[in-house]
Amino acid sequence: MNISETIQKSISGVMPVDGGPVVVALSGGADSVCLLLTLQELGYRLTALHCNFELRGVESDADEAFCRKLCRARGVPLTVRHFRTRSYATRRGISVEMAARELRYDWFQEVAAGCGAQAVCVAHHRDDSVETLLLNLIRGTGLHGLTGIKTVSRQGVDAVPVVRPLLSLSRADIEAWLTERGQTWVTDSTNLDADAALRNRIRLRLLPLMEEMNPRVRENLAETSTCLGEAEHFFIRGVEQAKLDAMPAQDIIDVSALKASAAPQTLLYEILSPLGFHADQISDILAGLDGEPGHLWHSSTHRLLRDRGRLLIDPQPSASSATAQTHTGQVLPLEGLFVGSEGLRLLVRRCAVDATFEVPRDVATACFDLEKLALPLTLRKTREGDRFQPFGMTGSRLVSDFLTDRKLSLFEKERQPVVTDAEGRIVWLVGLRVAAGCEVDETTRHVMTLTML
C-alpha cells in the first residue's frame, strides 16, 4: 500500500462515511496541509480554519498568507482569525501554549456548530502522540497520560467531535507524501529551537538519543500507547466498580472499603483528582486515614473531611454562602408554606387545642405553645457560641456540643438550621430537637407547628 492509500485508509477509518461537511484546522505545516488535501480528495465538503496567534510577527503573517494562497488554489473556503494570545494568557494566568489551545479549540467548536459540521479535523500525527506520552511521563502521570493522543475526543456532550485522522502516520510519512506530490508547506521556526519548550527538547534531543539505542523506538512507543489505551478500558471498568464498593453515596468514601480495595492509592486518586486534589495531597490523605476526625484538605473547588470511618467530600463554600451562615436569617410566615434560600421547605400551621389534639412525635415536626412564642420566628444557620436548652433536659448546652454528641460531621454542623424567636432564643434545632420553654402543656390553648417537607 502506498503512502496516499495509507493516509486515505487512516482517515476513512475514523471520519463520517457520508463525505462531509467538516472543518479542518490549517496551520500551513506539513501535517495540516496533508490533511486538507487528502480530505478534499476523499470528497469531504471542507471549511478550513487558520489561527494567527500573533506570536511570531512577520512569520505568523507569512503562514497566514500561505494558507490563503493554498486554499484559493484548491477552491477550499478559508476563515482566518487573529488572537491576542499573550494578553489572553496574562488575563487567565496561564501559559501562552495553553492560551493558544483554549482559543483555537473554542473557536473551532463555534465555527463547527455554526455551519453544522460533523467533525473538527486536526492534524496530530503519530510523533505528536509519542511526544505527548513522553511529556506526561516526565512530568508524572497516571495510566491515562500514557495513552497518547486520542483519535476522537469531545469537549462536552453537545460538542462537535474532534477527529485526528493522521495518528497512525509519522511526520516522515507525511513529509514524504507531500514531497512526492511537489506540495510545499511552512515550518514554524519555534519548533526547531531545542531550548524553547520541553516538548521541543523531547523532539529534538531525547527521541534522537533513544533512536540511537533502538531505531524503532517511535513505533514501539506508539504501539505501547495503543495497548495502554485498550487496557485503560478495563481499568476504568474496574475503578467504577471499586467506587461503587467504596462510596455508599456520591460525597462519602468508606475508609474500610477503601483500604480493602485492590489498589487504595489508585482508587483514591481516581476519585479525588477530578475534584482538584493533587498527587501529594492524596498521598497525605491516604497516610492519615486513621487519624483523629476533623482534619480538612482543600482543593480549589472542594474540601475533604476526615470523619468517623469516612471521608466526606463537599464543594468549597462560596463567599455568599459563608456570609449567609452568619446573617440574620429568613423570617418565617405566621402561617403557610416557607421555602428557604437553600431549598428547605417548612409548613407553618396554627390551630386551637381541643380534646382530639395530640402533640406530633416525629422529629420532622416541632410543636409550640403559641402564647409562649415571641413572634415572628426566623430560620438561620447555627453560629459559634449558640446555646439552647433541649426539651427534657435541665440547663442550656452549646449547640455545637449537642451536634457533636449526635455524631454530626463538621459539614452537617455548618448546614444545620435553627429556628429562633423574636427574642433571639433558639426554639428548634430543625429536624433534631425542640427547646424547652415553649412546649405544649395542659394550659396550652393554641399551638404553632413547623413541619419539614
ROVEXMAR-683900 format. One line per field, with one value per residue (C-alpha): residue in three letters; x, y, z. Coordinates in Angstrom, 2 decimals, padded with zeros to 5 digits. Layout:
// residues N
aa [Ala,...]
east [X,...]
north [Y,...]
up [Z,...]
***
This chain:
// residues 453
aa [Met,Asn,Ile,Ser,Glu,Thr,Ile,Gln,Lys,Ser,Ile,Ser,Gly,Val,Met,Pro,Val,Asp,Gly,Gly,Pro,Val,Val,Val,Ala,Leu,Ser,Gly,Gly,Ala,Asp,Ser,Val,Cys,Leu,Leu,Leu,Thr,Leu,Gln,Glu,Leu,Gly,Tyr,Arg,Leu,Thr,Ala,Leu,His,Cys,Asn,Phe,Glu,Leu,Arg,Gly,Val,Glu,Ser,Asp,Ala,Asp,Glu,Ala,Phe,Cys,Arg,Lys,Leu,Cys,Arg,Ala,Arg,Gly,Val,Pro,Leu,Thr,Val,Arg,His,Phe,Arg,Thr,Arg,Ser,Tyr,Ala,Thr,Arg,Arg,Gly,Ile,Ser,Val,Glu,Met,Ala,Ala,Arg,Glu,Leu,Arg,Tyr,Asp,Trp,Phe,Gln,Glu,Val,Ala,Ala,Gly,Cys,Gly,Ala,Gln,Ala,Val,Cys,Val,Ala,His,His,Arg,Asp,Asp,Ser,Val,Glu,Thr,Leu,Leu,Leu,Asn,Leu,Ile,Arg,Gly,Thr,Gly,Leu,His,Gly,Leu,Thr,Gly,Ile,Lys,Thr,Val,Ser,Arg,Gln,Gly,Val,Asp,Ala,Val,Pro,Val,Val,Arg,Pro,Leu,Leu,Ser,Leu,Ser,Arg,Ala,Asp,Ile,Glu,Ala,Trp,Leu,Thr,Glu,Arg,Gly,Gln,Thr,Trp,Val,Thr,Asp,Ser,Thr,Asn,Leu,Asp,Ala,Asp,Ala,Ala,Leu,Arg,Asn,Arg,Ile,Arg,Leu,Arg,Leu,Leu,Pro,Leu,Met,Glu,Glu,Met,Asn,Pro,Arg,Val,Arg,Glu,Asn,Leu,Ala,Glu,Thr,Ser,Thr,Cys,Leu,Gly,Glu,Ala,Glu,His,Phe,Phe,Ile,Arg,Gly,Val,Glu,Gln,Ala,Lys,Leu,Asp,Ala,Met,Pro,Ala,Gln,Asp,Ile,Ile,Asp,Val,Ser,Ala,Leu,Lys,Ala,Ser,Ala,Ala,Pro,Gln,Thr,Leu,Leu,Tyr,Glu,Ile,Leu,Ser,Pro,Leu,Gly,Phe,His,Ala,Asp,Gln,Ile,Ser,Asp,Ile,Leu,Ala,Gly,Leu,Asp,Gly,Glu,Pro,Gly,His,Leu,Trp,His,Ser,Ser,Thr,His,Arg,Leu,Leu,Arg,Asp,Arg,Gly,Arg,Leu,Leu,Ile,Asp,Pro,Gln,Pro,Ser,Ala,Ser,Ser,Ala,Thr,Ala,Gln,Thr,His,Thr,Gly,Gln,Val,Leu,Pro,Leu,Glu,Gly,Leu,Phe,Val,Gly,Ser,Glu,Gly,Leu,Arg,Leu,Leu,Val,Arg,Arg,Cys,Ala,Val,Asp,Ala,Thr,Phe,Glu,Val,Pro,Arg,Asp,Val,Ala,Thr,Ala,Cys,Phe,Asp,Leu,Glu,Lys,Leu,Ala,Leu,Pro,Leu,Thr,Leu,Arg,Lys,Thr,Arg,Glu,Gly,Asp,Arg,Phe,Gln,Pro,Phe,Gly,Met,Thr,Gly,Ser,Arg,Leu,Val,Ser,Asp,Phe,Leu,Thr,Asp,Arg,Lys,Leu,Ser,Leu,Phe,Glu,Lys,Glu,Arg,Gln,Pro,Val,Val,Thr,Asp,Ala,Glu,Gly,Arg,Ile,Val,Trp,Leu,Val,Gly,Leu,Arg,Val,Ala,Ala,Gly,Cys,Glu,Val,Asp,Glu,Thr,Thr,Arg,His,Val,Met,Thr,Leu,Thr,Met,Leu]
east [000.00,001.46,001.52,-001.58,-003.59,-002.33,-003.49,-006.87,-007.41,-006.43,-008.83,-011.68,-011.47,-012.46,-014.34,-018.10,-018.85,-021.14,-018.39,-018.94,-019.28,-016.22,-013.97,-010.22,-007.56,-004.91,-001.68,000.28,002.55,003.14,000.63,-002.26,-001.57,-001.58,-004.86,-006.53,-005.51,-006.49,-009.89,-010.62,-009.63,-011.89,-014.83,-015.48,-017.07,-014.45,-014.14,-010.54,-009.74,-006.46,-005.44,-003.00,-001.88,000.28,003.22,005.89,005.41,006.21,006.46,002.87,001.66,003.61,001.91,-001.47,-000.59,000.49,-002.81,-004.80,-002.88,-003.25,-006.99,-007.53,-005.69,-007.62,-011.00,-011.45,-013.28,-010.94,-011.72,-008.87,-008.99,-006.38,-005.91,-004.14,-002.73,-000.28,-002.90,-005.36,-002.73,-001.96,-005.63,-006.22,-002.94,-001.96,000.90,000.92,000.74,-002.36,-003.92,-003.42,-005.00,-008.08,-008.53,-008.29,-010.46,-013.18,-013.19,-013.21,-016.29,-018.01,-017.48,-018.30,-021.58,-022.48,-022.03,-023.42,-020.08,-019.91,-016.34,-013.42,-010.35,-006.91,-003.62,-001.88,000.22,001.98,005.07,002.87,001.29,004.67,005.94,002.81,003.38,006.98,005.98,003.41,005.82,008.49,006.03,004.38,001.09,-001.40,-002.37,-004.44,-001.42,000.43,-002.25,-001.12,-003.48,-006.96,-008.18,-011.58,-012.41,-015.18,-015.07,-018.58,-021.69,-023.07,-019.71,-018.74,-016.24,-012.57,-011.08,-007.37,-007.18,-003.37,-002.42,-001.24,001.24,004.67,005.95,008.36,005.48,003.58,006.51,007.44,003.88,003.89,007.37,006.27,003.47,005.62,003.48,005.20,004.45,005.64,007.75,007.25,010.76,009.99,009.65,013.35,014.55,015.67,015.57,012.17,009.96,010.05,008.23,010.94,013.66,011.86,011.51,014.99,017.12,015.50,013.91,017.05,019.05,016.52,016.65,020.39,019.50,016.57,015.79,012.17,011.59,008.88,006.93,007.36,006.20,003.18,002.27,002.73,000.48,-002.19,-002.00,-002.28,-005.28,-007.03,-006.02,-007.48,-010.99,-010.60,-009.01,-011.94,-014.44,-012.56,-012.33,-016.06,-016.85,-014.39,-016.02,-019.42,-017.94,-016.14,-018.68,-022.10,-023.02,-021.55,-019.97,-018.84,-015.83,-015.95,-012.44,-012.67,-013.85,-011.14,-008.44,-009.89,-009.72,-007.02,-005.23,-006.28,-003.98,-005.02,-008.69,-008.37,-006.52,-009.28,-011.93,-010.18,-008.02,-011.06,-012.00,-008.70,-006.69,-003.09,-000.98,000.93,-002.32,-003.79,-000.73,-001.12,-004.83,-004.11,-001.45,-003.86,-006.91,-006.72,-006.12,-008.46,-011.71,-011.97,-008.92,-009.61,-007.89,-008.69,-008.54,-009.55,-013.13,-013.68,-012.77,-012.35,-013.12,-011.77,-014.79,-015.51,-014.52,-015.40,-014.02,-016.63,-016.50,-018.05,-017.83,-015.86,-018.41,-018.75,-018.29,-022.03,-022.93,-020.38,-021.99,-025.42,-024.35,-023.90,-026.66,-029.87,-031.77,-035.14,-038.36,-040.99,-044.60,-047.17,-048.87,-048.38,-045.52,-041.99,-039.19,-035.72,-032.83,-031.20,-034.35,-035.55,-039.37,-041.35,-045.10,-046.25,-049.66,-051.66,-054.64,-056.66,-056.19,-059.24,-059.84,-058.65,-055.34,-052.14,-048.62,-046.74,-043.92,-041.81,-038.56,-039.61,-042.29,-041.88,-044.92,-045.05,-047.42,-048.28,-048.73,-045.17,-043.52,-042.20,-043.13,-042.02,-039.81,-036.60,-034.72,-030.90,-027.73,-026.00,-023.42,-020.37,-021.40,-025.09,-026.75,-030.15,-031.97,-033.06,-036.57,-036.47,-033.09,-032.09,-029.71,-028.51,-025.97,-023.75,-025.40,-022.02,-021.67,-025.19,-024.47,-021.18,-022.99,-025.33,-022.21,-022.85,-019.87,-018.36,-020.16,-023.50,-022.92,-022.24,-025.51,-027.62,-030.54,-032.13,-035.35,-035.20,-037.95,-038.11,-036.04,-033.23,-033.91,-033.30,-036.60,-035.81,-032.75,-034.51,-035.09,-033.33,-034.74,-037.12,-036.09,-037.61,-039.71,-042.27,-043.59,-047.24,-048.75,-052.18,-052.63,-051.97,-054.87,-053.25,-050.33,-047.98,-046.39,-043.45,-043.13,-040.23,-041.47]
north [000.00,003.42,006.48,008.00,004.83,004.61,008.16,007.57,004.37,006.12,008.98,006.82,004.67,007.49,010.05,010.17,007.95,010.32,012.70,015.91,018.65,019.07,021.90,021.37,023.22,024.55,025.92,025.61,022.94,019.66,017.68,020.11,020.55,016.77,016.54,019.26,017.74,014.21,015.19,017.12,014.16,011.92,014.15,015.92,019.36,021.43,024.71,025.48,027.45,029.26,030.81,033.71,033.85,036.96,035.34,035.31,038.64,038.50,034.71,034.40,036.66,034.58,031.39,033.08,034.20,030.64,029.21,031.81,031.00,027.22,027.36,029.72,027.31,024.30,026.03,025.49,028.16,029.59,031.56,033.31,034.68,036.73,036.24,038.43,035.31,036.84,039.23,036.36,034.24,037.10,037.68,033.98,033.41,030.52,029.74,031.04,027.45,026.72,030.02,029.17,025.76,027.21,029.92,027.67,024.83,027.19,028.88,025.56,024.48,027.81,027.58,023.86,024.30,027.32,025.51,022.14,020.34,016.67,016.92,019.21,017.68,018.42,017.06,015.46,012.51,009.56,011.55,014.10,011.27,009.76,013.16,013.60,010.21,011.12,014.62,013.20,010.52,013.12,015.37,012.46,010.91,008.12,005.49,007.91,010.13,007.22,006.53,009.36,011.49,010.13,009.65,011.11,013.38,015.73,018.88,018.19,016.11,018.50,019.41,018.58,015.67,016.48,013.89,013.23,011.03,011.09,009.45,006.24,008.19,009.54,013.01,011.41,009.60,012.86,014.89,012.15,012.11,015.88,015.85,013.13,015.44,018.55,020.20,022.78,023.67,026.11,025.39,027.05,028.18,027.83,024.07,023.98,025.60,022.78,025.11,026.71,024.21,020.77,019.25,020.63,019.08,015.75,016.01,017.31,015.77,012.90,010.98,011.08,009.77,006.98,006.13,005.55,002.79,001.47,002.80,001.61,003.42,005.71,002.78,000.81,003.70,004.24,000.54,000.60,003.65,001.85,-001.20,001.01,002.74,-000.60,-001.61,001.68,000.46,-002.46,-000.12,002.32,-000.51,-001.79,001.69,002.30,-000.96,-000.12,003.30,001.63,-000.57,002.27,005.09,004.46,007.96,010.37,012.50,009.76,007.44,004.48,004.15,000.40,-000.32,001.94,000.05,-003.29,-002.36,-003.86,-000.51,002.08,004.87,004.47,004.37,007.46,009.25,008.41,009.73,012.91,014.10,015.18,017.34,019.23,017.33,016.76,013.62,014.84,015.68,012.30,010.55,012.63,011.78,008.07,008.19,009.96,007.72,006.54,009.97,011.90,013.10,016.70,017.18,019.08,019.04,021.67,021.83,024.86,023.55,021.04,020.14,016.72,015.99,013.06,011.91,008.77,005.97,008.10,010.76,013.38,015.44,018.88,021.81,024.80,027.21,030.41,033.80,034.42,031.14,031.80,035.17,033.56,031.41,034.48,036.80,037.45,034.72,034.50,035.39,032.65,033.43,033.27,030.56,028.81,027.32,028.67,027.83,028.72,030.03,026.59,024.66,023.79,023.74,024.31,024.20,026.63,025.93,027.27,025.72,025.70,022.85,020.64,017.23,015.45,017.26,015.20,016.56,015.22,012.88,012.81,014.80,016.46,018.45,020.99,021.91,025.05,026.77,029.82,032.09,031.28,032.27,035.74,036.12,036.31,033.23,033.27,030.49,030.75,028.65,027.83,030.30,029.85,030.13,029.31,027.81,026.32,024.19,020.92,019.87,017.32,018.48,020.91,023.75,025.07,023.47,024.65,023.74,022.57,020.10,018.80,018.24,016.53,014.15,013.35,012.50,015.14,015.92,019.39,019.82,018.83,021.21,024.06,023.36,022.75,025.23,026.56,028.48,031.46,033.62,037.42,037.49,035.50,032.28,029.06,027.18,024.35,022.60,021.75,018.02,017.22,018.71,021.43,023.67,023.85,026.86,026.85,023.33,022.36,021.59,021.31,025.11,025.46,026.91,027.46,025.79,026.54,023.62,023.69,020.66,019.86,018.74]
up [000.00,-000.95,001.29,-000.29,000.27,003.85,004.56,002.95,004.92,008.15,007.52,006.25,009.39,011.73,009.63,008.94,005.95,004.04,002.99,004.98,005.97,008.20,009.34,009.16,011.15,008.74,010.19,006.97,008.43,006.59,008.66,008.23,004.51,004.08,005.98,003.91,000.57,001.50,002.90,-000.27,-002.45,-000.39,-001.26,002.04,001.96,003.76,005.57,006.51,009.66,010.28,013.61,013.62,017.23,016.60,018.39,015.67,013.90,010.19,010.27,011.58,008.78,006.22,007.47,007.05,003.51,002.61,003.85,001.89,-001.30,-000.83,-000.18,-003.08,-005.40,-004.09,-004.05,-000.31,001.77,004.42,007.56,009.40,012.93,014.78,018.52,021.07,022.65,025.13,026.51,026.89,028.68,031.09,031.90,032.52,034.38,032.09,029.73,026.16,024.90,027.00,025.92,022.24,022.81,024.55,021.93,018.90,020.18,021.42,018.03,016.16,018.11,017.49,013.71,013.52,015.37,013.24,009.93,011.00,010.64,011.57,012.81,013.56,011.91,013.33,012.04,015.02,013.87,015.50,016.52,018.32,020.29,021.19,022.33,024.48,026.10,026.99,028.11,030.54,031.74,032.54,034.37,036.20,035.20,035.69,033.16,031.08,030.44,028.85,026.24,023.97,021.91,021.26,017.70,018.61,021.54,022.66,024.76,026.05,025.46,022.84,021.30,017.73,017.86,017.28,014.91,014.34,011.24,010.88,014.19,012.50,010.34,011.23,010.43,007.96,006.19,005.79,004.53,002.06,000.71,000.17,-001.40,-003.82,-004.95,-005.14,-002.45,-000.23,003.37,006.02,009.08,012.46,013.42,017.13,016.60,015.65,018.90,021.19,024.21,023.56,025.41,026.99,024.00,021.72,023.89,023.69,019.90,019.10,021.84,023.73,020.86,018.63,021.60,022.15,018.45,018.78,021.24,019.20,015.71,016.12,019.40,017.96,016.53,019.77,021.93,019.69,019.91,023.69,023.91,021.87,024.16,027.24,025.68,025.35,028.87,030.11,029.22,031.66,034.21,034.02,034.44,037.50,039.01,038.58,040.36,043.14,043.51,043.95,046.69,048.49,048.10,049.66,048.47,045.95,048.68,051.09,050.94,053.31,054.76,055.46,051.91,050.51,052.43,051.33,047.63,045.41,044.98,047.61,046.40,042.76,043.71,045.90,043.09,040.59,043.00,044.11,041.21,039.13,042.14,042.02,044.65,043.57,044.00,047.09,048.87,048.02,049.45,052.62,052.83,052.43,055.15,057.50,057.11,060.74,062.28,064.53,062.92,061.83,059.61,056.38,053.00,050.37,046.58,044.53,044.20,047.01,050.55,052.13,055.78,057.79,059.78,061.80,059.45,056.43,054.14,053.34,050.14,049.94,047.49,048.70,050.20,048.22,049.86,049.58,051.28,054.04,054.62,054.64,057.57,059.75,058.56,060.47,058.66,056.93,058.68,058.67,057.79,060.56,058.54,055.20,053.16,053.53,051.08,052.33,050.25,050.28,049.47,052.99,052.95,056.13,056.53,059.24,060.78,063.72,065.37,068.58,071.04,071.61,073.11,069.97,069.68,070.02,070.04,066.96,067.93,064.75,064.63,061.36,063.23,066.02,068.10,070.27,072.65,070.54,073.57,074.76,071.46,070.69,067.02,064.31,064.03,061.98,060.22,060.17,060.31,063.58,064.86,067.02,070.69,070.11,073.19,073.84,076.41,074.81,075.75,078.56,079.88,082.61,081.84,078.50,076.19,073.40,070.14,068.82,071.73,071.18,067.48,068.31,070.65,067.77,065.70,063.06,060.86,060.50,057.17,058.71,061.61,059.17,057.37,060.47,060.54,063.70,064.33,066.69,068.11,068.14,071.33,069.70,071.62,069.72,069.84,067.40,066.05,062.83,062.48,065.76,068.97,070.14,073.01,076.45,077.35,074.56,074.98,074.88,078.32,079.93,079.86,076.11,074.11,070.69,069.02,066.13,064.27,061.86,059.62,057.29,053.89]
***
